[in-house]
Amino acid sequence: MGNSSSAKDGMGQNPSQVVQGHLFVGNRLDGMAAKMGNPRKFTHILCVEESSRYPNPESKIEFMLEPLKDDGSSDLEEFFDKVQDFLAEGVKTGRVLVHCTSGVNRGPTVAVLYLMKYWNYDLESAMRVVRRQRDGVNIHPDYIEQLTELSEKWQNSQRRQSKTKRIPGGSPP
């Protein structure tokens, strides 16, 4: 299971590792700890809270503030277009913390998006990974609906790309 069986709101947990050693989901307290002393050695922080007082100008951490609404009303595809390069670079070169207020809705949503886009996971598999790593995950139903649509879109795109790669000298139909 995740980090804590007693912290269903996410606030009592440590950051949860989603991609071994590289992608973590946490809450506001984890973001503050990284800002203050960075005990987990994060190189990148993506804050998806709607307001935040980041970063510490003396910090060596790469920081991005890209808010997601907690009510499920943000456009996830538009959001991910803005953050995907930051996430990909951070995961490739260091350790990324994605955090929201409690670490149970918006942060996990971003982790699911990342797994679907970069690891070609379907929604069910990505959700299983994130829930196994983080207790209390409770993604807003409107985000689940968008994630379902994106999963289908990205899976279909991946299948088309795979078919073309298997045909030497071929071209898409």
C-alpha positions as CSV (number, residue, x, y, z in Angstrom):
1,M,0.0,0.0,0.0
2,G,1.0,3.7,0.1
3,N,2.9,5.6,2.8
4,S,0.4,5.8,5.6
5,S,-2.8,4.0,6.4
6,S,-3.9,6.8,8.7
7,A,-3.5,9.8,6.5
8,K,-6.5,9.7,4.1
9,D,-6.3,13.4,3.4
10,G,-2.7,13.1,2.2
11,M,-1.4,15.7,4.6
12,G,0.4,13.3,7.0
13,Q,2.2,11.4,4.2
14,N,5.7,11.8,2.8
15,P,6.0,12.3,-0.9
16,S,5.0,9.2,-2.8
17,Q,7.3,7.8,-5.4
18,V,5.4,7.1,-8.6
19,V,8.4,6.6,-11.0
20,Q,11.3,5.0,-9.2
21,G,13.6,7.7,-7.9
22,H,12.3,10.3,-10.3
23,L,8.6,11.3,-10.0
24,F,6.9,12.0,-6.6
25,V,3.5,13.2,-5.6
26,G,3.1,15.2,-2.4
27,N,1.2,18.0,-0.7
28,R,1.9,21.6,0.3
29,L,4.0,20.5,3.3
30,D,6.3,18.5,1.0
31,G,6.6,21.5,-1.2
32,M,7.5,23.7,1.7
33,A,10.1,21.2,3.0
34,A,11.7,21.1,-0.4
35,K,11.8,24.9,-0.5
36,M,13.3,25.1,3.0
37,G,15.9,22.4,3.1
38,N,15.1,20.0,0.3
39,P,15.8,16.8,2.3
40,R,14.7,14.6,-0.5
41,K,17.0,16.3,-3.1
42,F,14.3,17.3,-5.6
43,T,15.6,19.0,-8.7
44,H,12.2,20.1,-10.0
45,I,9.0,21.1,-8.3
46,L,5.7,21.4,-10.2
47,C,3.1,23.1,-8.0
48,V,-0.5,22.8,-9.2
49,E,-2.1,24.7,-6.3
50,E,-4.1,27.8,-7.4
51,S,-1.9,30.1,-5.3
52,S,1.6,29.7,-3.9
53,R,4.5,31.8,-2.8
54,Y,7.3,30.1,-4.7
55,P,10.1,29.9,-5.3
56,N,12.9,30.8,-3.0
57,P,15.1,32.9,-5.3
58,E,18.2,31.3,-3.7
59,S,17.0,27.8,-4.4
60,K,18.7,25.6,-6.9
61,I,15.4,23.8,-7.6
62,E,13.7,24.3,-11.0
63,F,10.2,25.5,-10.2
64,M,7.0,25.7,-12.2
65,L,3.6,27.0,-10.9
66,E,0.8,25.8,-13.2
67,P,-2.5,25.8,-11.3
68,L,-5.2,23.2,-11.7
69,K,-8.6,23.9,-10.3
70,D,-9.5,21.5,-7.4
71,D,-13.1,21.3,-8.7
72,G,-12.2,19.4,-11.8
73,S,-12.9,22.2,-14.3
74,S,-9.4,22.8,-15.7
75,D,-8.7,21.4,-19.2
76,L,-6.2,18.6,-18.6
77,E,-4.9,18.4,-22.2
78,E,-4.2,22.1,-22.3
79,F,-2.6,21.9,-18.9
80,F,-0.4,18.9,-19.8
81,D,0.7,20.7,-23.0
82,K,2.1,23.4,-20.7
83,V,3.9,21.1,-18.2
84,Q,5.0,18.0,-20.1
85,D,8.4,19.3,-21.2
86,F,9.2,20.4,-17.6
87,L,8.1,17.0,-16.2
88,A,10.0,15.0,-18.9
89,E,13.2,17.0,-18.4
90,G,12.9,16.7,-14.6
91,V,12.3,13.0,-14.7
92,K,15.1,12.5,-17.2
93,T,17.7,14.5,-15.2
94,G,16.7,14.5,-11.6
95,R,13.8,14.1,-9.1
96,V,10.5,15.8,-9.6
97,L,7.9,16.7,-6.9
98,V,4.4,17.4,-8.1
99,H,2.3,18.8,-5.3
100,C,-1.0,20.3,-4.6
101,T,-2.6,21.2,-1.3
102,S,-3.4,17.7,0.1
103,G,-1.8,15.5,-2.5
104,V,-4.9,13.5,-3.2
105,N,-6.6,15.0,-6.3
106,R,-4.5,17.4,-8.5
107,G,-1.1,15.9,-7.9
108,P,-2.2,12.4,-8.5
109,T,-4.0,13.6,-11.6
110,V,-0.7,14.9,-13.0
111,A,1.1,11.6,-12.2
112,V,-1.7,9.7,-14.0
113,L,-1.3,12.0,-17.0
114,Y,2.5,11.4,-17.0
115,L,2.2,7.6,-16.9
116,M,-0.4,7.6,-19.7
117,K,1.6,9.9,-22.0
118,Y,5.2,8.8,-21.4
119,W,4.8,5.2,-20.4
120,N,1.7,4.5,-22.6
121,Y,-0.3,3.2,-19.7
122,D,-4.1,3.1,-20.1
123,L,-6.1,4.9,-17.4
124,E,-6.8,1.9,-15.3
125,S,-3.1,0.9,-15.1
126,A,-1.9,4.4,-14.4
127,M,-4.5,4.8,-11.6
128,R,-3.5,1.4,-10.1
129,V,0.2,2.5,-9.9
130,V,-0.6,5.9,-8.4
131,R,-3.1,4.4,-5.9
132,R,-0.7,1.7,-4.9
133,Q,1.9,4.3,-4.1
134,R,-0.2,7.0,-2.5
135,D,-3.0,6.5,0.1
136,G,-6.2,8.5,-0.1
137,V,-6.1,9.3,-3.9
138,N,-9.4,10.9,-4.7
139,I,-9.3,12.4,-8.2
140,H,-12.3,14.6,-9.0
141,P,-14.9,12.8,-11.2
142,D,-14.6,15.5,-13.9
143,Y,-10.9,14.9,-14.1
144,I,-11.6,11.1,-14.3
145,E,-13.8,11.8,-17.3
146,Q,-11.1,13.9,-19.0
147,L,-8.5,11.3,-18.2
148,T,-10.7,8.6,-19.8
149,E,-10.9,10.6,-23.0
150,L,-7.2,11.4,-23.1
151,S,-6.3,7.7,-22.4
152,E,-8.4,6.6,-25.4
153,K,-6.9,9.4,-27.6
154,W,-3.3,8.7,-26.6
155,Q,-3.8,4.9,-26.8
156,N,-5.2,5.2,-30.3
157,S,-2.4,7.5,-31.3
158,Q,0.1,5.0,-29.9
159,R,-1.5,2.1,-31.8
160,R,-1.3,4.0,-35.1
161,Q,2.3,4.9,-34.5
162,S,3.2,1.3,-33.7
163,K,1.5,0.0,-36.9
164,T,3.5,2.4,-39.0
165,K,6.7,1.5,-37.3
166,R,6.2,-2.2,-38.1
167,I,5.9,-1.6,-41.9
168,P,9.3,-1.0,-43.4
169,G,9.1,1.8,-45.8
170,G,5.4,2.1,-45.2
171,S,3.3,5.1,-44.6
172,P,0.2,5.8,-42.5
173,P,-3.0,4.7,-44.2
